Amino acid sequence: MNRAARSQLPVATPNGEVHIPLPRRVGLVETPEPAADATILLPKSPTEEEAERRQRRAAWQRRIAWGAPALVTLVLCVIGLTGPGLWADELATWGITTVSWSELWRQLDGTDATIGPYYVLIRVWTIAFGDSDLSLRLPSVLAMVGAAAVVGRIGTRLGSHQIGLLAGLTFAILPITTRFGQEARPYALATLAAAVATLLLLRMLERFTLGIALMYAAAVAALGLMHLVALLLLAAHGLAVLLMKPKLLWRWTPSAIAGLIPLLPIILIGRRQQGTQIGWIPFTDLHQVEAYALEFFGGALIGGAVLALGVAAISRERGAVVAISLGVVPVGLLMALGSVTHIWQQRYVLYTIVGWAVLVGLLLAKRGLLAAISAMVALVVLALPGHAEVRKSSFRYQDTKAVVALIERDYRPGDGIVYGLKDRGPGVLNRDIIAHYLPADRRPTDLLMDRPMRTDGWMVASEHQDVAARLGETQRLWVLRLGEYGDPLDDLDGAKKDVLKERYDVTESWWTTGYTVALLTRKDSA
C-alpha cells in the first residue's frame, strides 16, 4: 500500500481516541443541473402508438369529410361559369352596382329592400374585383363551396366522417347546387347561412351554451339579410326541437328571436314593397307542385333518386328528424302560402337541399362501403343530364348573349333601338342587356329614353311620349322584346306600335330563349 493510501486509514491516539482523517480535497467537481425544460422521453408502448395513429387518421378523415365536397363543388361551379349570359334578375344585380352609394339607398327605399344587404355586399365586391360576369357570380360560387363544407361537418357531427362525406358529396353533385352557385343572386349565400344555422342547432341539441346561442342568432340574422323568405327555416328548426328536445324550446326561441331583431327594419320596408317585388308570381297550383318534383334538384332523374333515398332514411334519430324537417317544412309552408298570395318560387327554399343531402348521407353510411360507393356512382350518372341542362341558357329563362350576338352581327352606325317597356315579365330590364354587354361605340342609340334607369330613386327608365319626333329620320331600328312574339310589334306599349307600323317594315325577326329581336327599316328609305 502506498503512502497516500495509508494516510487515509484511521489512527489511534495515545489517550485511546480514534482519529479518522478527512479525505484530501484535490478539486471541485460540480454536477450539472438538468435544464428546466428538459423532459425524459420514454419509449411509447405499442398501444399508445396505435392510439396516436388512430387519432391522426380520424383527423384526416374529418378534414376529407368536408374538404372533398367543397373541392367537388368548386370544380363543378367553375365549369361553364361564364357560359350563359346574365339573365334579368342577374342584370338587376349588375345594375345596382353601377350607381352611386346615395342612389343605391334611394333605390332600396323604393324596391328590393329585402335583399338590400346582398346588393350592398356585391357593390363592395365589384369595387374591388370589377363587374364582369365572372366577378358577379364568384361570391355565389364561394358560398356554395362553403355550404358543401358545412354539410360535411353536419354529417360528421351526426356520428361519423362517412356520413359527412356522403352527405357533402350528395350536396356537391346536385345540378341545382351548380345552377345557383353560378348565379349572381343571394340564394347561394342564404343556403350557406341555413347550413351554418342547422349545424349550430345540432350543437344546441347536444349541449346548450350562451356562445352557441349567440352564434345561432347571428346565423339566423345572416339568413334573413340574404333573403327574408328563407326565414321559414325557423319553422323547420322549431319543429325539430319540439320533437327531439321539447325542454330546449324555451332556450331556442329567444335565440331565434334575437336573430330576427336586426331584420325588423327590412321586414317593415319589405311589406310595403311586396306588391311591386313579387306581385307577378302566380298562385301555387298542381303545376307548381309537379314542377318542384321534376326540377327542384336540377333534373327529374337525380331528383327522384334523392327524394327516394331521403324518404328511406326517415327515422326517429336526431339527425334524420332535423334533416327531414329542414327538407320538407319550408317547402310545404311556402306552397301553402303561395296558394293565397304571390310568393311561391322554388329558389326561395333552395337551402332545403341541405336536409335532403344529409338524409342521403345517413342512409348510405349504414349500408356498407360497397353499397355507398355504388349508390354515389349511380347518383353521379343520374346527375349528368341535369348538369348539362343547368349550363344552358334555356335553364336561366333568357339567353342574353344570343341577343347581343344578333345585334353585334348586323349593327351599323346610326342604328336606333326601341324596347318593349311593359313586356311580360321584367321588360324594364331590357336596357341592361345592351348597357352591360355592348360598348358605347358599338350599340344602337336609345332613341326614346328621357331619364336613365336607376335615377332619382326610380329603377325604371322614363321614355318620351312623342315617339314619332324622337325616331326622326332614323333609317334602321332595332326592337328588343322580352318574350316570344310572332309579330315583334304586337302589344308594344304606348304609341310605339302604331308609329313603327306606319313608318317601318320588319326586315328580320329572331327568337332567342326568352327574347324577340327584330330589325326594322324605314319604308321611305328607298
Secondary structure, DSSP 8 states (H G I E B T S, - for coil): --HHHHTTS-EE-TTS-EE----------------TT--------HHHHHHHHHHHHHHHHHHHHHHHHHHHHHHHHHTTTTSS---HHHHHHHHHTTS-HHHHHHHHHHS-GGGHHHHHHHHHHHHHH-SSHHHHHHHHHHHHHHHHHHHHHHHHHTT-HHHHHHHHHHHHH-HHHHHHHTSSSTHHHHHHHHHHHHHHHHHHHH---HHHHHHHHHHHHHHHHH-GGGGGHHHHHHHHHHHH-GGGHHHHHHHHHHHHGGGHHHHHHHHHHHHHHHTTS----HHHHHHHHHHTTSSHHHHHHHHHHHHHT--SSHHHHHHHHHHHHHHHHHHHHHTTSS---GGGGGGGHHHHHHHHHHHHHTS-HHHHHHHHHHHHHHHHHHHHHHTSGGGGS--HHHHHHHHHHH--TT-EEEE-TT-TTTGGGHHHHHHHHS-GGGS-EE-SEEE-SSBTTB-S-EE-S-HHHHHTT-SEEEEEEES--SSTTTT-TTTHHHHHHHHEEEEEEEEETTEEEEEEEEGGG-
